[in-house]
């Protein structure tokens, strides 16, 4: 019962803040909505016994990536929100159309798969299980991903240094 | 008593009161200790008028802060301006939830979760929001610079800190803070603590954590976010009254928390340094508090001793010295553990 109430609250927070991210005009507040969203999502991971995923969600996304996002937004100092909006463009109807399409596809997917879905194993998100999978079955993809990230870092440095 | 302690509805609020209550009571005492010790080191008197030896000074300060006028600067982002002090204080008070204060697991930690140290890292990485948002919402360039500095500093030193913690995780084989303390229990007492493991590798990890914890709490010599000679008071320039007091409390509370982490990870938590008679008479929680006091004294001692670093020196130290040292250290610890197997 307690769990269901907490789930309902978190689900509500996720929906409201998700809308907030795109609807709020002030870029800093939009970023803060995303932070709140990540928090509520971390709580949902805890419901699934995925403690490791929940902790990483907060450390990596809320603690590091969003701080850098805020950092960038503040440094750019995007001016007053009204200057950013564009009028009479074709972008807006296209965006709404694509968003609608996405919702339809997502809802369709959920309805088609709903009956066949199986609950994940209880310990799938724990530190032990994530570590075991990462370093046995998925060790090559894992290492390849790290090389990919390294290439991205080197590329970023090369591009930044060109102008120094 | 036993029955009361097994009831979750009683024991969990009790634990929260013990931990948060202790941290919040420690804050005013610490302000007095810091001013007295600094005065002692600089050969002056420090606060000595209010009460015996100035002991009532924190209460006087508290009353003053509470009744001060709350100034709201023009054109601030009100909502975020009000939110920021709480956004700083709340994660700081959440962090000690996973630290065990004694051998009895019924009173502390609040929750002995199996991601203990990750929870702690998550909470300490969140404190930066309060600072960076305070700086941004104040509508003041010095505040903004202070906030930006704080976020860059915290992210940079978190890496070195995390890597030094991982070597402890490797030694323990668990992320639970309780397991980390129990792993340091053994026949040799003091020599079994993580700080003396695989000498000098444990000591290097401890030193890296020590430097990183000064930087994470924005304390001297890493107090760049509030460097008064360049930034007036940094991110809390525009804050007054209780909102300023919340930042102040947060800073001291995070000092207590991070010292507690240091004691738990490297200095045996509640364990007595030598496992025989006169030392084992002192109960575990008291040992924990003694060690905690040593590190808080260290914070004050460093503040009185070292001048503030320049900003580029701070970044260089974090990225080019501490991070590679922590990586190599972690690698060596892993090799020794693998070889012992």
HADDOCK unambig.tbl for C-alpha pairs under 7 A between the chains (distance, minus, plus):
assign (segid A and resid 51 and name CA) (segid B and resid 115 and name CA) 6.77 0.50 0.50
assign (segid A and resid 52 and name CA) (segid B and resid 115 and name CA) 6.67 0.50 0.50
assign (segid A and resid 55 and name CA) (segid B and resid 118 and name CA) 6.07 0.50 0.50
assign (segid A and resid 55 and name CA) (segid B and resid 119 and name CA) 6.06 0.50 0.50
assign (segid A and resid 55 and name CA) (segid B and resid 122 and name CA) 6.65 0.50 0.50
assign (segid A and resid 58 and name CA) (segid B and resid 122 and name CA) 5.83 0.50 0.50
assign (segid A and resid 59 and name CA) (segid B and resid 121 and name CA) 6.89 0.50 0.50
assign (segid A and resid 59 and name CA) (segid B and resid 122 and name CA) 4.59 0.50 0.50
assign (segid A and resid 59 and name CA) (segid B and resid 125 and name CA) 6.76 0.50 0.50
assign (segid A and resid 63 and name CA) (segid B and resid 122 and name CA) 6.62 0.50 0.50
assign (segid A and resid 63 and name CA) (segid B and resid 125 and name CA) 5.11 0.50 0.50
assign (segid A and resid 63 and name CA) (segid B and resid 126 and name CA) 5.44 0.50 0.50
assign (segid A and resid 64 and name CA) (segid B and resid 155 and name CA) 6.83 0.50 0.50
assign (segid A and resid 71 and name CA) (segid B and resid 148 and name CA) 6.55 0.50 0.50
